[in-house]
Amino acid sequence: MNHPLNVVLVEPEIPPNTGNIARLCMAVGARLHLVGPLGFSLEEKALRRAGMDYWAECDVRVWESWEAVREAAGAGARMWFFTTKASTGFWDVEYKAGDWLVFGRESRGLPESLLREHATSCVRIPMREGARSLNLATSVGIAVFEALRQTRE
């Protein structure tokens, strides 16, 4: 299957968020990458419930570490790191088919070291002053559909 996008969740913590994201990825044909350690078991009822009967149809890859994902993606992979700490808006970049959209944990986001290493590829979803963050599944949905809007043929 040709995947228009790769969605990466680094150390996700909340099963229903991951289940909802898996369902979204299946619906749009994106590949979901889960980077451990995971904050839950892939057998959890809440994960399966949120993914409904789509879980088996979703192309999910589980990785032990960020380094394993980076190696598998290859040197030429275009990655976008979603963080509230970026100054560039997510709609100010040009997405291409095959891009990797990378999201961090619900409680802390992406590790600072990863953000520093990829500073020119960090983007944010704008929010009003005083809002800390959006739900992870909501953020992934916003990002995925903007990338698909830009890459549709």
Secondary structure, DSSP 4 states (H G I P E B T S, - for coil): ---SEEEEEES---HHHHHHHHHHHHHHTPEEEEESSPSS-TT-HHHHHHHGGGGGGS-EEEES-HHHHHHHH-TT--EEEE-TT-SSBGGGS---TTEEEEE-BTTTBS-HHHHHHTGGGEEB----TT-----HHHHHHHHHHHHHHHH--
